[in-house]
Amino acid sequence: MKLFIWVFILSIFAFGVVMMRIEINRSGRAIGKLNNEVEIKQARNQYLELECARLSGPEEVFTSAEKKLHLRRTPPQDIVVLDD
């Protein structure tokens, strides 16, 4: 009877160890997946920041103004300053 109790206790302990190991593996996979998603989003964010910097540069603004709004740069000699 004592042997049966020890085997039972040992099997419960082994079952607990196995269940914890399964949970650790599952958590590790979930963490790995989340890390991959973070890396992808960081790369996308870096790309978008670079794109914003490129699009907000003066040359891009002037080019867009010419194409979309049909505006052009006024040569400095055509600028007239009016005094108050």
C-alpha positions, 0 to 999 in steps of 0.5 A: 500500500505504501508503494502505491501511495508513493507511485501515485504521488510520483505520478501526480508530480510527473504529471504536474512537471509535464503540464508545466513544460507544455505551458512553458513551450506554448508561452514561448511560442506565443512570445516568439510570435509577438516578438516577430509581430513587434519587429515587423511593426517596427520595420513598417514604422521606420519605413513610414517615418522615412517616407514622411521625412521624404514627402515633407522635404521642400523639393517634394512639396514644390513638386507636388504643388506643381503637379497637383495645384499647378503652382510654380515658384516665383523667381526672386526678381518677380517678388515685390515687397510693399512697405506699410 
